[in-house]
């Protein structure tokens, strides 16, 4: 019986899920800027409900970005603590791929190409291109990357049959005719579980020290935004 914990804190939503055999326990909260307060109690809740401890986990799946700099660090730090402390292997998952998995489950999506978006601010977007096959397997069409809003619009306009999901911010203000292709969605840790199960079963789970977060944009941009917010708070 495989037992896998999954954690996602890459967007404004915070979610935790636990698979123990054929049973799934999940918690989800859409409370921006509350991850540090919510995450560990949610982990403790699912473990308590399953009546197990961290050291009984076989693996931990975690979204590693792209996404919120602060959110990703909170989730990854929690996973690091558990994985190091109990010597548990981890399965890193792209946030954008995870969004496709969540979309496929929640929206009963049909086979086809899906573009996953995350607003990266500064008129840029984290974008991943995936294909959902007839068996709902997720295939990567193009690696996750950072694009300008103009580049993202151009890519979507070039294939108007593609489904677009995620957080588009104000992307479609300049191209409202494309908005009908868009479905807003947050990733959910519940959908890490089958991805992590596949990797764990194939013996591709890895040591936590070999995993890095994927920002797609350098951390200097995050530091710049922190300074700007601090200045704005002082002015106000």
N, C-alpha and C positions, 0 to 999 in steps of 0.2 A: 504494500500500500504506500503510494508516494504522497508526501506531504510538502506542499509548496506554498510559500508566502509571496505575495506580490504587492509592490508599493509604487504608486505614482503621485508625484508632487510637481509635475513639470508645467502645469498651467494654473489658473485660478482655482481649479478643483483639486481636492485632495482625496485619494481613495486607497483602500487597502482591501485585499482579498486573500482568502486562504482556501486551498484545495487539500482535502484530506480524504484520500480514496476517491469515492464518487460524490462526496459532499462538498459544496462550496458555501463559504460564508463571506459576505462582502459588506463593506462600509463605504459610503460616498458622501462627500460634503462639498458644496459649492459656496465656500466662504473665503473670498480673496484675502490674502495677507494673514491667514490664520493657520498656515501649515505647521508652524513650530508648536502651536498650542494643541492642534488636533491630532497630529500624526501618531505619536506614541500611544495615546489613549485608544485610538482606533486599532492599532496593532495589538494592544493588550486585550481589547474586547474580543477580537476574533480568535485569539489564542485561548482566552478563557472560555469562550463558547464551545470551542473544540476540545477543551480540557487537555491541552498540551502546553509544553514549554518551548522556548526558542531552540534549545538544543535537540529537540525532536524533529526539527525541520530537515528535509532532504536538500532543499535548495531555496533560494530567494530570487525572484524575478524583480527587476527594477527598471523603470524608464530612465534613460541616461541623456535625454535631450534629442534635439534642441528644445528649448523652452525657457521658462523664467530662470534667470541666473540664481536668484535667491531660493526659489522653490526647489530647483534641482539639487542645490547644495544641502538643503534641509533633508530631503528624502535620502540622498546618497550617504549623508553622515549617519543617519539612522541605520541604514542597511550595512554600512561599514562596521558600526558597533556590533550589530548582531552577528555578522559574518565572521569578523575577527574573533569575537568572544567565544563563539561556539564552533568555529572552523567549518562554516557552511559555504558551499560553492554558490555562485550567483550566475544568473542569466541576464545580461544586459539587453534591453530592447529599445529600439528607436521610438521616440515619442510619436513621430509621424506615422510609423507603421502601426503603432498601438491605436492611434486614432482611426486608421482604416479598419482595424479589427473591431473596434467599438461600433463604428458606423455599420459594418457588415452585420453585426448582431442586432443592434437596436433598430435599424431601418430595413432589415431583411433585403439587403442590397443584391442587385443582380450582378452577374459577371460583367466585367468591363474595367476600363481604366479609371483610377481615382487619384485626384490631386489633393494632397493634404497640406493645409496651410496653417502657419502660426504667425501672427503679427509680431514682428521683431522690433517694432517702432522705427523711428528715423526713416520712414518711407521704405522699409525693407521687410521681406517676408522669408521665413523658413519654409521651404517647399520640398515635398517629396512626391515622386510619381510612382504609383503602384498599380498592379493589375490584380483583380479578384477573379480567379478562375471558376469554372463550373462547380468545383468542389469546395469553394470558399477558401482555397489556399491563397495566401498573399504573396505575390511575386514582385520583386523590385524592378521597375522599368528604368528608373534613373535615380542615382544616389541623392540623399538629402543634401540640399544646398541653400545658400542665402542669395536671394534675388531682390533687385529693386522692384518697386511696385509696377513700374512700366514693363519690366521683363516678365513679371508674373502674369500681368494682364495679356501680354503678347502670347505667352505660352498657352493660357486658357483659351484665348480667342482662336488660336490655330486649330483647336480641336473642341468644337462646341458640343460634342457628344460626351465629353468627359464629365464625371461627377466631381464637384469641388466641395471639400469638407473642412471643418476646423474653426479657426478664428481668423476671419478675413479683415477685421478692423474696418477701415474706411476704403478698402481696396476697390470696391465696386462703385464708388461715387463717380469715378471718371468713366466707368463702363457699365451703366445700370442694366444694359441688355444682357449681360452675362450673369446677373445675380440669380436668375432662376435656376442656374446649375448648382447653387451653393446651399449646403446644409450645415448650420452651425452645430458643433459637437465638441465636447470635452473628452479626452481619453479617460478610460476607466480601468483600474487595476485588475478588475475581473477578467479583462480580455488579455492580460499578460499571461494568465494561467495556462491556456492551451499552447501559447508560444513557448513558454518556459518548460512545459511538460515535454514538448517535442525535442527541445534542445537538451534537456536533462536525460531523456531516454536515449538520445544519441551520444551521450557522454560528452557533450559540448559545454556543460556548465564550467565556469572558470573561477579561479581564486580572485577575491575582491581586489587584491593589490594590482591585478593586471588590467583593471577596468578604469577608464577615464570618462569623464562627462564630455558630452558633445555640445558645444555652444554654437558652432558655425560662425559666430562673430567673436572676436577677441575680448578678453575680460576687461581690457582698457575701456571699451564702450560702456560696460556695466559700471565701472568706477566713475566714468564721466557722468552717467545718468544719476548716480548716487550724489555726486557733488551738486548737480543741478537741482535735484530735489531738496537737498539741504539748504541751498541758497534760497529757493522759493519759500521754504518753510520759515526762514529767518525774515524774509521780506514781509510775509503774511503775518 
